[in-house]
Amino acid sequence: MSEPAPVDLGNLVVVLLASTLAGLRDRLADDGFDRASELAAELTERCDTYLEELGS
């Protein structure tokens, strides 16, 4: 089992970015901006994937 990467400020920024993008995704979807909402969802997923890889 590999040792997890050390936590640094950049990882905290990615956590905050993922949260912000998720909120943006929801607001865009509520306001009817479907394509922009899909883009925000994709970026949120990429942040989540990055964070999951840090934990493994």
SVG drawing of the C-alpha trace seen along z (x, -y; Angstrom):
<svg xmlns="http://www.w3.org/2000/svg" viewBox="-34 -31 38 33">
<polyline fill="none" stroke="black" stroke-width="0.4" points="0.0,0.0 1.4,-3.4 1.8,-6.2 -0.7,-9.1 0.7,-12.4 1.3,-15.0 -1.4,-17.6 -0.5,-21.0 -2.2,-24.3 -2.8,-23.4 -4.9,-20.5 -7.1,-22.7 -7.6,-25.0 -8.8,-22.1 -11.3,-21.1 -12.6,-24.7 -12.7,-24.8 -14.7,-21.5 -17.2,-22.9 -17.5,-26.2 -18.0,-24.4 -20.6,-22.1 -22.6,-25.1 -22.2,-26.8 -23.3,-23.7 -26.5,-23.6 -27.3,-27.3 -26.7,-27.1 -28.9,-24.1 -31.7,-25.8 -31.4,-28.9 -31.7,-26.8 -28.1,-27.0 -27.7,-23.3 -24.5,-23.3 -22.7,-25.5 -24.0,-23.3 -22.6,-20.2 -19.2,-21.9 -19.2,-22.8 -20.2,-19.2 -17.3,-17.9 -14.8,-20.2 -16.3,-19.2 -15.8,-15.5 -12.2,-16.1 -11.5,-17.8 -13.2,-14.9 -11.2,-12.4 -8.0,-14.2 -8.9,-14.3 -9.8,-10.6 -6.4,-9.8 -4.7,-11.7 -6.4,-9.5 -5.4,-6.2"/>
</svg>
